[in-house]
């Protein structure tokens, strides 16, 4: 009877450590990656957890993709780490990208097609 309890201890402790690590990773992503940058006018904040946030989400049927719209009326699309400005004709302009060490930096790459 004593061997049964000890044989399951190591796998259970490994599973608990993995779950603890995943919990910390999820919390870190929620804390740092849930933000959108300031709009190009510098007026609208991008805190997604704020109930009175300045950004809203809309479906753009012309390009068949979701757009982020700030209170200033500017449209953006987030594609991976990039935050692109969407013009009225549906074309995308480079705006910002998430830097490796957290934070938004100017995007110097050309925008993707579509």
BELCOR-V886733 format. One record per helix or strand of 2 or more residues. SS is the DSSP state (2 for helix, 1 for strand). FROM is the first residue (numbers start at 1). TO is the last residue. If there is no record, write none. Layout:
BEGIN
ss=SS from=FROM to=TO
ss=SS from=FROM to=TO
END
This chain:
BEGIN
ss=2 from=2 to=7
ss=2 from=9 to=32
ss=1 from=55 to=60
ss=1 from=65 to=70
ss=1 from=75 to=79
ss=1 from=82 to=86
ss=1 from=92 to=98
ss=1 from=104 to=106
END
